[in-house]
Amino acid sequence: MPRLVYRAAARRGIAEIAAYIERETQSRSAADTFIGSITDYCEHIATLSSMIGRPRPELGADYRSVTFGNYAIFLRYADETGPRSHLYIIHILHGARDLDAYFNDAPNDGEGA
């Protein structure tokens, strides 16, 4: 099973989603429940024996994406200590976002993945 690693941009995305849900619902519990569900889904992806997701070479080298509700999860498998030893969650964004604009403006976290 690959080691699951959340990049800084994905962690920021999760925090932004939680803040949005809490603001819109006035419920920290609703935000925590949703964030628990999306992180559980990422953990599930890491347990799968095959690579999943749509290839997204236009957004980054070896990027793939999967959906979770209204959100897109951008990920990348890496062969650091063996074949597909790591699964990087790179970004988590609402599906209505302008992805081209986001990826063109996204800060480089200095994290190489």
C-alpha positions as CSV (number, residue, x, y, z in Angstrom):
1,M,0.0,0.0,0.0
2,P,1.4,3.4,-0.9
3,R,2.4,5.9,1.8
4,L,-0.3,8.6,1.7
5,V,1.2,12.2,1.7
6,Y,-0.8,15.4,1.6
7,R,1.1,18.3,0.0
8,A,0.8,21.8,1.5
9,A,-1.6,22.9,-1.2
10,A,-3.9,19.9,-0.4
11,R,-3.8,20.7,3.3
12,R,-4.7,24.4,2.5
13,G,-7.5,23.2,0.3
14,I,-8.9,21.0,3.1
15,A,-8.7,23.9,5.6
16,E,-10.5,26.2,3.1
17,I,-13.2,23.6,2.5
18,A,-13.7,23.2,6.2
19,A,-13.9,27.0,6.7
20,Y,-16.4,27.3,3.9
21,I,-18.7,24.5,5.1
22,E,-18.6,25.8,8.7
23,R,-19.4,29.4,7.5
24,E,-22.3,28.2,5.3
25,T,-23.8,25.8,7.7
26,Q,-22.9,27.4,11.0
27,S,-21.7,24.0,12.1
28,R,-18.2,22.9,12.9
29,S,-19.5,19.4,13.2
30,A,-20.7,19.4,9.5
31,A,-17.3,20.7,8.4
32,D,-15.5,18.0,10.4
33,T,-17.8,15.3,9.1
34,F,-17.2,16.3,5.5
35,I,-13.4,16.6,6.0
36,G,-13.4,13.2,7.6
37,S,-15.2,11.7,4.7
38,I,-12.9,13.2,2.1
39,T,-9.8,12.2,3.9
40,D,-11.2,8.7,4.5
41,Y,-11.7,8.5,0.7
42,C,-8.1,9.5,0.1
43,E,-7.0,6.7,2.5
44,H,-9.2,4.3,0.6
45,I,-7.6,5.3,-2.7
46,A,-4.2,4.5,-1.2
47,T,-5.3,0.9,-0.4
48,L,-6.3,0.1,-4.0
49,S,-4.0,-2.2,-5.8
50,S,-4.3,-0.3,-9.1
51,M,-3.8,3.3,-10.1
52,I,-7.0,5.2,-10.3
53,G,-7.9,8.6,-11.7
54,R,-8.0,10.3,-15.0
55,P,-4.6,11.3,-16.3
56,R,-4.1,15.1,-16.2
57,P,-0.8,15.8,-18.0
58,E,-2.0,19.3,-18.9
59,L,-1.9,20.2,-15.2
60,G,1.3,18.6,-14.1
61,A,3.6,15.7,-14.7
62,D,2.0,12.4,-13.7
63,Y,-1.0,14.2,-12.3
64,R,-4.3,12.3,-12.0
65,S,-7.7,13.4,-10.8
66,V,-10.7,11.7,-9.1
67,T,-13.9,13.2,-7.9
68,F,-15.5,13.2,-4.5
69,G,-18.9,14.8,-4.6
70,N,-18.4,18.3,-5.9
71,Y,-14.7,18.2,-5.4
72,A,-11.7,17.2,-7.5
73,I,-8.8,15.5,-5.8
74,F,-5.5,15.8,-7.7
75,L,-3.0,13.1,-7.0
76,R,0.3,11.6,-8.2
77,Y,1.8,8.2,-7.6
78,A,5.5,8.1,-7.0
79,D,8.1,5.3,-7.1
80,E,10.4,6.6,-4.3
81,T,11.2,3.4,-2.4
82,G,9.5,0.9,-4.8
83,P,6.8,0.8,-7.4
84,R,4.0,3.2,-6.4
85,S,5.4,3.5,-2.9
86,H,3.9,6.9,-2.4
87,L,0.5,8.5,-3.2
88,Y,0.7,12.3,-3.1
89,I,-2.6,14.2,-2.7
90,I,-1.6,17.5,-4.4
91,H,-4.7,19.6,-4.5
92,I,-8.3,19.3,-3.4
93,L,-10.6,21.8,-5.2
94,H,-14.2,22.5,-5.8
95,G,-15.2,21.3,-9.3
96,A,-16.6,24.7,-10.2
97,R,-13.1,26.3,-9.9
98,D,-11.3,27.5,-13.1
99,L,-8.7,24.8,-13.0
100,D,-6.5,26.3,-15.7
101,A,-6.4,29.6,-13.8
102,Y,-5.7,27.8,-10.5
103,F,-2.9,25.7,-11.8
104,N,-1.3,28.6,-13.6
105,D,-1.5,30.8,-10.4
106,A,-0.9,28.0,-7.8
107,P,2.1,28.6,-5.6
108,N,5.0,26.2,-5.9
109,D,5.2,24.7,-2.4
110,G,8.8,23.6,-3.1
111,E,7.6,20.1,-2.7
112,G,8.5,18.7,-6.0
113,A,5.3,16.6,-6.4
